[in-house]
Amino acid sequence: MSLPSWARLAPNRSIYRSNVTGTWEVYAWDRATGATRQVTDRPKGTAYAAIDPTGQWIYWFADTDGDDFGMWWRQPFTGGPNEPAAPDLAPGQPGGIAMSPTGVTAITLASEGTFKIHVIAGGEPSRLLYEHAEAAWVSDMSMDGELVAINHGEYGDFRHPALRVVRQSGEVVGELHDGAGKGVIGLTFAPVPGDRRMLALHERRQRHEPLVWDPVTGEQREIWLRDSGDLTAEWYHDGRGLLLRRDDRARTYLHRYDLAGGGLTLIETPHGVIDEATPRPGGHVEYSWSSASRPPVIRSTNGQVVMNAGGPAAPPSVPVEDLDVEGPGGRVHVLVSRPENSVAPFPAVFLLHGGPTTHDRDAFSPEVAAWVDAGFAVVRVNYRGSTGYGSAWRDALHGEVGHIELSDVAAVRQYVVERGIVDPERLVLAGTAWGGYLTLLGLGTQPGMWAAGIAAVPIACHQTSYEDEAESLRAYHRALLGGSPDEQSERYAASSPITYVDQVKSPVLILAGENDLRCPLRQIEKYVAQLAEHGREHEVYTYDAVRGNLVVAERLAQTALQLEFARKHVSTRGH
């Protein structure tokens, strides 16, 4: 289940997401009575939800067949009929929602090459506040409903957005733009009526750090820590302090920062990863915690378990081992999970993360646990392009996109083979989304290194993917590859797995969603057709929901299919 979020002016009213019924859905929780109820019930699950500051309404995004394209709906917290949040808006791809206690709501939807932010107030027709061809999304709205914060890529670099604050009239109040290669990401306004301070993240010192900004006066206050790692932040309920979440070498640490005196206090939490954390009235913090060996739990710094997920708990898995490998672009941080009751060298799966702007962590992963239980070591590589290691490492992808990441993977492969950790003849390359893309590219450009490949919802052809994908991903493609396919045709081709399909030697399993606007099916079909034309061994599995896999049974089926494919081509018995 997810960490419960709560209404700012009604802190006993919370919502959370859970898969206890077998599908990820939204639930309401009245903390005063302890009562919970299921709010949504959709065949493909519900991915996005929010509660308004007064606690009167629960909002969620309803797409069509899990395709991430639809509209926002709402329902009273206490139950009642569903109603569209903005009935006069055409469906689109969600890009954020913000609400104020005054009843004003701002909604971002993308479609037909544009990103639009509309304002809805008091049952009146929606009003267009912002529109642009480059990616943009609403970040937050001030408590009085007067100011709206917008992250945007108008300056041509979606990966490093600027932050603009406007009034309801559309008048620009202030803007933060730190120039090329340095983004400013708006988080939230201070949760105090009449307080216009905005909490944001900047990267002026080569990592994400918090910034408190008054968009009216222009006053800025940077929050700096000596400790390494990327930072994010959240307001305490009274606006006098910040909860800092620091991500360093695949683990998470919490700190409280006092804005009045500048004092910094480490908050004691177990060793592992905190996916989400939020302060509560009274000063304690609730957070979602797990480690590679321990399944998730919702904890509080007051020592209590906040909620139990319901249903049987996941069994524990093995702890993770850290490696540091010298790669062609610097030291690469690697996480290795070894199967118990087995002797090295192990058969192994190199499980490549998606994104690419995410990273693997010491968090519980059912997928990793399943591979380990099947007798495979799992090697996870935080290659160049990963977050969590500073801006320079994250932004190292330029020019030879895909090949850069795989050169780090190759260095790690050599390291673990030379040290007898894995068997070079029994290695599977696998991943989802960007990790699936790297898998297909690796099978074509490193054909002698992998016994088999498993690519879930991959990019197989950048150009075809660009033609069919969601608007936000087109913006990301342009930022990553330096323009559209028409502007950078050679770069798109050089980074596409389909360019190297004739060099694939190993059997490959491809999993694809039929309604997926993130990794469209047509470009995968083109790749599979060329695999068949060259007589390469392959299997394809398609399903009717996107990569989020909000239906538990579908996730289980796909995991079983991948393990079966791997066992077919790689023996788990020692040589």
C-alpha positions in Angstrom: 0.0 0.0 0.0 1.0 3.6 -0.4 1.7 6.1 2.3 -1.6 7.8 3.3 -1.9 11.5 2.3 -4.0 13.8 4.4 -6.1 16.9 3.9 -4.3 20.0 5.2 -7.3 21.5 6.9 -8.8 18.2 8.0 -5.8 16.0 9.1 -8.0 13.1 10.2 -9.1 12.6 6.6 -6.7 10.6 4.5 -6.5 8.6 1.3 -4.2 5.8 0.2 -3.8 3.2 -2.5 -3.8 -0.5 -1.9 -3.8 -3.8 -3.9 -5.5 -5.9 -1.2 -8.3 -6.8 -3.6 -5.8 -7.8 -6.4 -5.9 -4.4 -8.1 -4.4 -1.1 -7.1 -7.3 1.1 -6.0 -8.0 4.3 -3.9 -9.3 4.1 -0.3 -10.6 6.7 2.2 -9.5 6.5 5.8 -11.1 8.5 8.6 -8.5 8.5 11.3 -10.9 9.8 13.9 -13.2 6.7 13.7 -10.7 4.2 12.1 -13.1 3.5 9.3 -11.8 2.8 5.8 -13.7 2.3 2.5 -12.8 1.6 -1.1 -13.4 4.6 -3.3 -12.5 3.3 -6.8 -13.2 0.0 -8.5 -11.8 -0.1 -12.0 -10.8 -3.2 -13.9 -7.3 -1.9 -14.8 -6.8 -0.2 -11.4 -6.2 3.5 -10.5 -2.8 5.1 -10.6 -3.4 8.8 -9.6 -5.4 10.2 -6.7 -5.5 13.3 -4.5 -7.6 14.7 -1.6 -8.5 18.4 -1.5 -7.2 20.5 1.4 -10.6 20.7 3.2 -11.0 16.9 3.1 -14.4 17.2 1.3 -13.4 15.6 -2.0 -11.3 12.7 -3.3 -10.1 13.1 -6.9 -8.7 10.4 -9.1 -7.7 10.0 -12.8 -9.8 7.6 -14.8 -8.1 6.5 -18.0 -9.4 4.1 -20.7 -8.3 0.5 -20.4 -5.1 1.5 -18.6 -3.8 3.7 -21.4 -3.0 6.8 -19.2 -5.4 8.9 -21.3 -8.6 10.1 -19.7 -10.1 12.6 -17.3 -10.3 13.5 -13.6 -13.3 12.5 -11.4 -14.2 13.2 -7.9 -16.3 11.8 -5.0 -17.3 13.1 -1.6 -15.0 11.9 1.2 -17.9 10.4 3.0 -19.2 8.6 -0.1 -21.7 9.4 -2.8 -22.0 9.7 -6.5 -19.0 10.2 -8.7 -18.8 13.3 -10.9 -16.3 14.6 -13.5 -14.0 17.2 -12.0 -14.1 19.3 -15.2 -16.9 18.0 -17.4 -16.2 20.4 -20.2 -12.5 19.4 -20.7 -11.5 16.9 -23.4 -9.6 13.8 -22.2 -5.8 13.9 -22.1 -2.7 12.6 -20.5 -2.5 13.6 -16.8 0.2 16.1 -15.8 -0.7 17.1 -12.3 -3.6 18.5 -10.2 -3.6 21.2 -7.5 -6.3 22.4 -5.2 -6.9 25.2 -2.7 -9.3 25.4 0.3 -11.3 28.1 -1.7 -12.6 25.4 -4.1 -10.4 26.3 -7.0 -8.7 23.5 -8.9 -6.0 23.5 -11.5 -5.7 20.5 -13.9 -3.0 19.7 -16.4 -3.9 17.6 -19.5 -1.7 16.9 -22.6 -3.1 16.0 -26.0 -2.6 16.8 -29.7 0.8 18.3 -29.3 0.0 20.7 -26.5 0.1 20.9 -22.7 -2.8 22.8 -21.2 -3.5 23.9 -17.6 -7.2 24.8 -16.8 -8.6 26.4 -13.7 -12.0 25.2 -12.4 -13.9 27.1 -9.7 -17.3 26.8 -8.1 -19.0 24.8 -10.8 -18.2 27.4 -13.5 -16.9 26.4 -16.9 -13.1 25.7 -16.9 -10.8 28.5 -17.9 -7.5 28.1 -19.8 -4.6 29.4 -17.7 -1.6 28.1 -19.6 -0.8 26.4 -23.0 2.4 25.5 -24.7 3.8 22.9 -27.1 6.7 22.0 -24.7 6.0 20.0 -21.6 4.4 21.7 -18.6 2.6 20.6 -15.4 0.9 22.3 -12.5 2.9 21.9 -9.3 0.7 23.5 -6.6 -1.7 26.3 -5.7 -1.4 28.7 -2.7 -3.8 28.2 0.2 -5.8 31.3 -0.9 -6.1 30.0 -4.4 -4.5 33.1 -5.9 -1.1 31.8 -7.0 -0.4 28.8 -9.2 3.0 27.2 -9.7 3.9 25.7 -13.1 6.9 23.7 -14.1 7.6 24.1 -17.8 10.1 23.3 -20.5 9.6 26.4 -22.7 13.3 26.9 -22.9 13.7 23.7 -24.8 15.0 21.3 -22.1 12.3 19.2 -20.5 14.9 17.5 -18.4 15.8 20.8 -16.7 12.5 22.6 -16.3 11.9 26.2 -15.1 9.4 27.3 -12.5 6.9 30.0 -13.0 4.3 31.3 -10.6 1.2 33.1 -12.0 -2.0 34.6 -10.7 -5.4 33.3 -11.5 -5.6 36.0 -14.2 -2.5 34.5 -15.9 -0.3 37.4 -14.8 3.3 36.2 -14.2 4.4 36.9 -10.6 7.9 35.4 -10.7 10.1 32.8 -12.5 13.1 30.8 -11.6 15.3 29.6 -14.5 18.9 28.7 -13.8 20.0 28.3 -17.3 21.2 25.3 -19.4 21.6 22.1 -17.5 20.2 23.3 -14.2 16.5 22.7 -13.5 14.2 24.2 -10.9 11.3 22.0 -9.8 8.4 23.4 -7.9 7.1 21.3 -5.0 4.5 23.0 -2.8 3.4 26.3 -1.3 3.7 26.8 2.4 0.6 25.1 4.1 -0.3 28.3 6.0 -3.1 30.7 4.9 -1.6 34.0 3.6 1.9 32.4 3.2 3.1 32.7 -0.4 6.5 31.0 0.0 7.2 28.2 -2.5 9.3 25.2 -1.8 11.4 24.1 -4.8 14.4 22.0 -5.8 17.4 23.5 -7.6 20.7 22.0 -8.8 23.1 24.9 -8.6 25.7 22.7 -6.8 25.4 19.6 -9.0 22.6 17.9 -7.1 19.0 18.5 -6.1 18.8 20.8 -3.0 15.8 22.6 -1.5 15.1 26.3 -2.0 12.4 28.4 -0.3 11.3 31.2 -2.6 9.0 34.2 -2.3 7.8 34.7 -5.9 6.5 38.2 -5.1 9.6 39.7 -3.6 12.1 37.4 -5.3 13.7 36.4 -2.0 15.4 33.0 -2.1 16.8 30.8 0.7 18.9 27.8 -0.3 19.0 24.9 2.1 22.4 23.2 2.1 23.6 20.0 3.8 27.2 18.8 4.1 26.0 15.2 3.7 26.2 13.7 0.2 23.2 12.6 -1.8 20.2 14.1 -3.7 17.6 15.9 -1.6 13.9 16.5 -1.7 11.8 18.3 0.9 8.3 18.8 2.4 6.8 21.4 4.7 6.0 20.7 8.3 2.3 21.6 8.9 3.0 25.0 10.5 5.5 26.2 7.8 8.3 26.6 10.3 10.4 23.6 9.3 11.2 21.3 6.4 11.4 17.5 6.3 14.4 16.7 4.2 14.7 13.3 2.5 18.2 12.5 1.4 19.0 9.7 -1.0 22.6 8.5 -0.8 24.0 5.3 -2.3 20.7 3.5 -2.6 19.6 4.3 1.0 17.4 7.1 2.5 17.9 9.4 5.4 15.4 11.9 7.0 16.3 15.2 8.6 14.3 18.1 10.1 15.5 21.5 9.1 14.4 24.4 11.4 13.8 27.5 9.2 14.0 30.0 12.1 17.4 28.9 13.5 18.8 26.8 10.7 19.2 23.8 13.0 19.4 20.3 11.3 18.3 17.2 13.2 18.8 13.6 11.9 15.6 11.6 12.3 16.2 8.0 13.4 14.9 5.5 10.9 15.8 1.9 10.1 18.5 1.2 7.5 16.9 0.9 4.1 14.8 3.0 1.7 12.0 5.4 2.4 9.8 5.8 -0.7 7.6 8.5 0.8 7.5 10.5 4.0 5.2 13.2 5.3 5.1 15.2 8.6 1.9 15.1 10.6 0.5 17.7 13.0 2.2 17.2 16.3 5.7 16.9 14.6 6.0 13.2 14.1 6.7 11.8 10.6 4.9 9.0 8.8 6.9 7.1 6.2 6.9 4.1 3.9 10.0 1.9 4.5 11.5 -1.3 3.2 14.9 -2.9 2.6 16.0 -5.5 0.1 15.3 -8.2 2.7 12.2 -6.8 4.4 8.9 -6.0 2.8 7.3 -2.5 3.0 5.7 -1.2 6.1 4.1 2.2 6.9 5.8 3.5 10.1 5.8 6.6 12.2 8.7 8.2 14.1 6.5 8.0 17.2 7.3 4.2 17.1 4.0 3.0 15.8 3.0 1.1 12.7 0.6 3.5 11.0 -1.4 0.9 8.9 -1.3 -2.8 8.1 -1.7 -3.5 4.4 -4.1 -6.4 5.0 -3.8 -9.8 3.4 -0.7 -12.1 3.7 2.6 -10.3 4.1 5.3 -10.9 1.5 8.1 -13.3 2.8 11.5 -11.8 3.4 14.2 -12.0 0.8 18.1 -11.8 0.9 20.0 -8.6 1.8 21.7 -6.7 -0.9 25.5 -6.4 -1.4 27.1 -3.2 -2.6 29.9 -3.1 -5.2 31.8 -0.2 -6.7 33.1 -0.8 -10.2 35.4 1.5 -12.2 33.6 2.2 -15.4 34.5 4.1 -18.5 32.9 7.3 -17.1 33.6 6.9 -13.4 32.8 4.6 -10.5 29.5 2.7 -10.9 27.5 1.7 -7.9 26.1 -1.9 -8.2 23.7 -3.9 -6.0 24.0 -7.7 -6.0 21.5 -10.1 -4.5 22.9 -13.7 -4.1 20.6 -16.8 -3.9 20.8 -18.7 -0.7 22.0 -22.3 -0.5 23.9 -22.0 -3.8 27.6 -21.7 -4.6 29.2 -19.2 -6.9 29.6 -18.6 -9.8 25.8 -18.2 -10.1 23.6 -17.9 -13.0 22.5 -14.3 -13.0 20.1 -11.7 -14.4 21.3 -8.2 -15.0 18.1 -6.4 -14.2 18.3 -2.9 -15.7 16.1 -0.2 -14.2 13.8 2.0 -16.2 13.7 5.8 -16.4 16.5 6.3 -17.2 16.2 8.9 -14.5 15.6 6.5 -11.6 18.0 4.2 -9.8 18.0 0.9 -8.1 18.0 1.0 -4.3 18.1 -1.2 -1.2 14.3 -1.5 -1.3 12.1 -4.6 -1.3 11.4 -5.8 -4.8 9.1 -8.8 -5.4 10.7 -9.1 -8.8 14.2 -9.4 -7.4 13.0 -11.8 -4.7 11.4 -14.1 -7.3 14.6 -14.3 -9.4 16.6 -15.0 -6.2 14.2 -17.7 -5.2 14.5 -19.2 -8.7 18.3 -19.6 -8.1 19.6 -16.6 -10.0 21.9 -13.9 -8.6 20.5 -10.4 -9.5 22.9 -7.7 -10.6 21.5 -4.2 -10.7 23.6 -1.4 -12.2 23.1 2.3 -11.5 24.6 3.2 -14.8 25.3 6.8 -16.1 21.9 8.5 -16.5 20.7 7.2 -13.1 19.5 9.6 -10.4 20.8 9.6 -6.9 24.5 10.3 -7.7 24.4 14.0 -8.6 23.4 16.0 -11.6 26.5 15.3 -13.7 26.0 11.5 -13.4 22.3 11.8 -14.3 23.0 14.1 -17.2 25.8 12.1 -18.7 23.5 10.7 -21.4 24.2 12.8 -24.5 25.2 11.8 -28.0 25.5 8.0 -27.8 22.4 7.4 -25.7 21.9 3.8 -24.8 25.5 2.9 -25.6 26.7 4.9 -22.7 24.6 3.0 -20.2 25.6 -0.3 -21.7 29.3 0.4 -21.5 28.8 0.7 -17.7 26.9 -2.6 -17.7 29.7 -4.2 -19.6 32.3 -3.0 -17.1 30.2 -4.5 -14.3 29.8 -7.7 -16.1 33.5 -8.1 -16.5 34.0 -7.3 -12.8 31.6 -9.9 -11.4 32.8 -12.5 -13.9 36.5 -12.0 -13.0 35.7 -12.3 -9.3 33.8 -15.5 -9.8 30.5 -14.1 -8.6 28.6 -15.0 -11.8 29.0 -17.6 -14.6 29.7 -15.8 -17.9 27.8 -18.5 -19.9 24.6 -18.2 -17.8 23.8 -14.5 -17.9 20.4 -13.0 -18.8 19.9 -9.3 -19.7 16.5 -8.0 -18.6 14.6 -4.8 -17.9 11.4 -2.9 -18.1 10.7 0.3 -20.1 14.1 2.0 -20.4 15.6 -1.1 -19.0 13.8 -3.1 -21.7 15.2 -0.7 -24.3 18.7 -1.2 -23.0 18.1 -5.0 -23.1 17.2 -5.0 -26.8 20.1 -2.6 -27.6 22.5 -4.8 -25.6 21.5 -8.0 -27.4 22.3 -6.3 -30.7 25.5 -4.5 -29.7 26.9 -6.9 -27.2 25.7 -10.2 -28.8 28.4 -12.5 -27.2 27.8 -11.4 -23.7 24.3 -12.6 -22.9 22.7 -16.0 -23.1 19.2 -14.6 -23.3 17.2 -11.3 -23.1 13.9 -10.3 -21.6 12.5 -6.9 -22.5 9.3 -5.6 -21.0 7.6 -2.6 -22.7 10.8 -1.6 -24.4 11.7 1.1 -26.9 12.8 -0.8 -30.1 12.8 2.1 -32.5 13.1 5.7 -31.2 11.6 7.3 -34.4 8.5 5.1 -34.5 8.1 5.4 -30.8 8.2 9.2 -31.1 5.4 9.1 -33.7 3.0 7.2 -31.5 3.9 8.0 -27.8 2.4 10.3 -25.3 3.2 14.1 -25.5 5.3 14.2 -22.4 7.6 11.4 -23.7 8.0 13.3 -27.0 9.2 16.2 -25.0 11.6 14.0 -23.1 12.8 12.4 -26.4 13.6 15.9 -27.8 15.5 16.9 -24.7 17.5 13.7 -24.5 18.4 13.3 -28.2 18.7 17.0 -29.0 15.5 17.4 -31.1 12.8 15.6 -33.0 13.5 12.7 -35.4 13.4 15.1 -38.3 16.1 17.2 -36.6 18.3 14.3 -35.3 17.6 11.4 -37.6 21.1 9.9 -37.4 21.1 10.1 -33.6 17.7 8.5 -33.3 18.8 5.6 -35.6 22.2 5.1 -33.8 20.5 4.7 -30.5 17.7 2.4 -31.7 17.8 -1.4 -31.1 16.2 -2.0 -34.5 19.4 -0.7 -36.2 21.3 -3.7 -34.8 18.6 -6.4 -34.9 20.5 -8.4 -37.5 23.4 -8.9 -34.9 21.1 -10.4 -32.2 22.2 -14.0 -31.5 20.5 -14.8 -28.2 16.8 -15.8 -27.7 14.7 -12.9 -26.5 11.3 -12.5 -24.8 9.4 -9.3 -25.4 6.4 -8.2 -23.3 4.2 -5.4 -24.6 1.0 -3.6 -23.6 -1.5 -3.2 -26.4 -2.8 0.2 -25.1 0.6 1.6 -24.0 1.2 5.2 -25.0 4.6 5.1 -23.2 6.1 2.2 -25.2 3.8 2.0 -28.2 3.1 -1.4 -29.8 3.7 -0.5 -33.5 7.5 0.1 -33.0 7.8 -3.3 -31.2 5.9 -5.0 -34.0 8.4 -3.6 -36.5 11.3 -4.9 -34.4 9.7 -8.4 -34.0 9.1 -8.6 -37.8 12.8 -8.0 -38.4 13.7 -10.6 -35.8 11.6 -13.1 -37.7 13.0 -12.0 -41.0 16.5 -12.7 -39.7 15.5 -16.0 -38.2 16.2 -15.0 -34.6 14.6 -17.0 -31.8 12.0 -14.9 -30.0 8.8 -15.0 -28.0 6.2 -12.2 -27.7 3.6 -11.7 -24.9 1.0 -8.9 -25.2 -1.5 -7.8 -22.7 -4.2 -5.1 -22.5 -2.9 -2.8 -19.8 0.1 -0.5 -19.7 3.4 -1.1 -17.9 2.2 0.0 -14.5 0.6 -3.4 -14.1 -1.9 -2.3 -11.5 -3.6 -5.7 -11.6 -1.7 -8.1 -9.4 -2.6 -11.2 -11.3 -1.1 -9.7 -14.5 2.2 -8.9 -12.7 2.3 -12.5 -11.3 1.7 -14.0 -14.7 4.4 -11.9 -16.3 6.9 -12.8 -13.6 6.2 -16.5 -14.0 6.6 -16.2 -17.8 9.9 -14.5 -17.5 11.3 -17.0 -15.1 10.1 -19.9 -17.3 11.8 -18.3 -20.3 15.0 -17.8 -18.4 15.1 -21.4 -17.1 14.5 -22.6 -20.7 17.7 -21.0 -21.9 19.9 -20.8 -18.8 20.4 -23.7 -16.4 20.3 -22.9 -12.7 22.2 -26.1 -11.8 25.9 -25.6 -11.0 28.5 -26.6 -13.6 
